[in-house]
Amino acid sequence: MVLLVGTGTLLISVVLVATALLLVYIFGGPTRDTREVLSTTTAARNAAIALFIATTSFTDLDVLTVVLAFSFIGVVASGLIAGVWRRRALG
């Protein structure tokens, strides 16, 4: 994944994950709890299926690398946001 630094792939991944978190939070429902859960799970939920498709459908390792990077960013960002929201909720 270090080879992706400077290619713009990581930046695009961060922007897509942040956009998913923000849009789902805005449109995720009437209560803050619902919006928080939907937002974090939406940004992280597709990692497994994306990795499955990348490994079974493509022979180019670059595809797997990009999917791994995107999945990692989505899971880590969702986990960090969820942790912040949990600390805020606990007081």
N, C-alpha and C positions, 0 to 999 in steps of 0.2 A: 504493500500500500504506500510505502514511502515514494515509489516511483510516480504516484499520482500527484504528489505535491508539485505545484506549479503548472499543472495541466488545466486547472479550472474545474476538474471533476469534483474535488472535495468541496469547493465553494458552491457549486451547483447543488450538491447533495445537502449541504447545510441550508441553503436557501429553500430547497424543496421541503425539507423536514420542518423548518421554521414556519413556512407557509402553511403546511398541513396542520401543525399545532395551532397556529393562530386562527385559521379559517374554521376549523372544527370547534375551537373554543368559542368563537363568535356565534356560530350557528348551531351549536350543540345542544341547545335546550334551554329551558327557563331557569334551572337552578345551577349554581356554581359547581356543586358536586358532580352533577351529570356532565357538564361541559369539561371539567377537569379529567374525568375518567375517559370520556369519549376522545378527547384530544390526545392524551398520552397513548392510549391503545391504538388509535388510528395511525399515529406516526411510527409505531413499533411493530404492528401486527403482521406486516407483509414480509418480514425478513425470511421466515422459513420457506414459504412458497417461492419467493424470488430466488433463493439459493437452490431449491430443488429444480426449478426451471433452468437456471443457469448451468447447473451441472449435468442435466440430462439432455439439454437441447443444443448446447454450444461446446465446441472443442477448443475454442480460443480462450486461453487462460486470462486474457485481459478482461473478458466479460465477467468471469467469476470474481476477479479482483475488484472491479467497479461495483458489482452487486454486494460483495463483502463490505466494502467501504461504506456504501450507502446504508446497508443494514446496520452496521456498527454505529454510524452516526445517528440513525433513527432510534435505536435501542438506548444508546447512551444519553442522547438528548431527552428522550421521554423519561428515562429514569431520573435524570437530574431535575427536570421540571417537577416530576411527581414528588421527589424528595423535598423540594422547596415548598410545594403546596401542602405537603403533609406537615412540615414543621410549622407553617403558618397556621394551619388548622388546629394544631395541638397547643398553640399559644406561645 
